[in-house]
């Protein structure tokens, strides 16, 4: 319920004994503020890059005073390889990391 979610987020933000919040990407991407996080670990990959960005953005909020490190857990030789290749290419294009349009068309992106 909403009150339970709000209480859990407040505990994560203000209780020094609460060091981990375990969430699904869709739950982490909607209406939550995890700006107290210094490390974010994604153990699943969504189908759409927008959902990934939104979940990641929950830890990068206004007033952020320290860096946030984001990790993605992937299983080699599984569908994760294919999905990550597609997502990382899209992330690179969105972030302007690609070397012009040609880099995006060739699947330029983050190396795993």
C-alpha positions in Angstrom: 0.0 0.0 0.0 1.0 3.6 -0.4 1.6 4.2 3.3 3.9 1.2 3.5 5.9 2.4 0.5 6.3 5.8 2.0 7.4 4.4 5.3 10.0 2.1 3.7 11.4 4.9 1.6 11.7 7.2 4.7 13.4 4.4 6.6 15.9 3.9 3.7 16.6 7.6 3.6 17.0 8.4 7.3 17.8 5.1 9.2 21.6 4.5 9.0 20.9 0.8 9.9 18.9 0.4 6.7 21.5 0.0 4.0 19.7 -1.9 1.2 16.4 -1.4 -0.7 15.5 -4.4 -2.9 13.1 -3.3 -5.7 12.0 -4.3 -9.1 12.9 -1.8 -11.9 9.3 -0.8 -12.5 8.7 -0.3 -8.8 11.9 1.7 -8.4 11.1 3.9 -11.4 7.7 5.3 -10.2 7.2 7.9 -7.5 10.1 6.9 -5.2 13.1 9.0 -4.0 16.2 7.0 -3.4 18.6 10.0 -3.5 20.2 8.7 -0.3 21.6 5.8 -2.3 25.3 5.8 -3.2 25.1 2.5 -5.1 22.3 1.2 -7.3 22.4 -2.4 -8.6 19.9 -3.6 -11.3 19.4 -7.4 -11.3 16.9 -7.3 -14.1 16.8 -5.6 -17.5 13.6 -3.9 -18.7 12.5 -4.1 -22.4 12.5 -0.3 -22.7 15.4 2.1 -22.1 13.0 4.7 -20.7 12.1 2.4 -17.8 15.8 1.8 -17.1 16.6 5.5 -17.1 13.6 6.4 -14.9 14.6 3.8 -12.3 18.2 5.0 -12.4 17.0 8.6 -12.1 15.4 7.8 -8.7 18.9 7.9 -7.2 20.0 11.0 -9.1 17.8 13.7 -7.7 17.9 17.5 -7.1 20.2 18.3 -4.1 22.3 15.2 -4.7 25.6 15.9 -2.9 27.6 12.7 -3.7 28.2 10.4 -6.7 26.0 7.4 -7.4 27.5 4.3 -8.9 25.2 2.1 -11.0 25.8 -1.6 -11.7 23.9 -4.0 -14.0 24.0 -7.7 -13.2 24.0 -9.8 -16.4 24.2 -13.5 -17.0 26.6 -14.4 -19.8 25.4 -16.5 -22.7 21.7 -15.7 -22.0 19.1 -13.3 -23.3 20.7 -10.7 -21.1 23.5 -10.4 -23.7 21.0 -9.5 -26.5 18.9 -7.2 -24.3 21.9 -5.4 -22.9 23.3 -4.8 -26.4 20.1 -3.2 -27.4 19.6 -1.1 -24.2 23.3 0.1 -24.1 23.1 1.2 -27.7 19.9 3.1 -27.0 21.4 4.6 -23.8 24.5 5.8 -25.7 22.4 7.4 -28.4 20.2 9.1 -25.8 23.2 10.3 -23.9 24.9 11.8 -26.9 27.9 9.4 -26.4 27.7 8.0 -30.0 30.1 9.4 -32.6 27.3 11.1 -34.6 24.4 9.2 -36.2 26.8 6.6 -37.8 27.9 5.4 -34.3 24.3 4.9 -33.3 23.4 3.0 -36.5 26.3 0.7 -36.0 25.1 -0.2 -32.5 27.7 1.9 -30.8 27.3 1.8 -27.1 28.7 0.6 -23.8 31.0 -2.4 -23.9 30.1 -5.3 -21.5 
